[in-house]
Amino acid sequence: MLFLIAYIASVVLINFAFSAAPHLDIIWSAWGGLVFILRDMVQTRFGHGALVAMVAALLLSYFTSEPAIALASATAFAISECIDWLVFSITRRPLHDRLWISSALSIPLDTFIFFGLIGALTPGVILTALGSKFAGVTCVWLAMAWRSRKTVLST
């Protein structure tokens, strides 16, 4: 439940931050990495119920952020969540691999769509956003792969 609340709160807060202080877009883009990690944790615990959490976060964002930011976020999340859903539904790889594959496909699209729609598609923002998101997802992947191997070795 903690990941669910943290995910919804992070989406709302990051969208608010982009609305309130757009000149700090590099800082907010680094924070985006956390949102993807939390999304993956919600996905692992609630499955496709993560879509309900995303809708709740985006509705709250609409009321707490500029509508253009909320719309850009909704568009980017909808596309990345569809990719996430496809990867989780089609592949039968271990969970940690599905998380990384999904992220490898959805992170670049999400990043370019969101920042393109809000007019902040600069090299610094793109590199920061992609770097933080991939670093976070890779850390989660490594932790899950380590735990999976540890479980296999102990049996």
DABELJO-V800923 format. One record per residue. RES is the residue in one small letter. PSI is psi in whole degrees, -180 to 180 (* if undefined). Layout:
# DABELJO-V800923
res:psi
RES:PSI
RES:PSI
This chain:
# DABELJO-V800923
res:psi
m:-32
l:-43
f:-38
l:-49
i:-43
a:-37
y:-52
i:-46
a:-40
s:-42
v:-47
v:-46
l:-39
i:-38
n:-40
f:-43
a:-43
f:-33
s:-43
a:-36
a:69
p:-22
h:-12
l:32
d:-30
i:-41
i:-47
w:-33
s:-32
a:-36
w:-25
g:-28
g:-37
l:-39
v:-41
f:-38
i:-46
l:-39
r:-44
d:-39
m:-39
v:-41
q:-42
t:-31
r:-32
f:2
g:-136
h:-2
g:-14
a:-27
l:-38
v:-42
a:-40
m:-45
v:-43
a:-45
a:-39
l:-35
l:-44
l:-38
s:-37
y:-34
f:-16
t:-8
s:174
e:139
p:-35
a:-38
i:-46
a:-41
l:-43
a:-43
s:-45
a:-43
t:-49
a:-44
f:-40
a:-44
i:-45
s:-35
e:-36
c:-42
i:-45
d:-47
w:-44
l:-46
v:-45
f:-31
s:-33
i:-44
t:152
r:20
r:165
p:154
l:-46
h:-33
d:-40
r:-38
l:-44
w:-43
i:-47
s:-46
s:-40
a:-32
l:-39
s:-31
i:-50
p:-42
l:-48
d:-47
t:-50
f:-37
i:-52
f:-54
f:-30
g:-43
l:-28
i:3
g:30
a:32
l:78
t:157
p:-42
g:-44
v:-45
i:-48
l:-42
t:-46
a:-50
l:-43
g:-46
s:-40
k:-47
f:-34
a:-46
g:-47
v:-38
t:-39
c:-44
v:-44
w:-46
l:-43
a:-43
m:-39
a:-41
w:-45
r:-39
s:-44
r:-39
k:-41
t:-43
v:-42
l:-28
s:-8
t:*
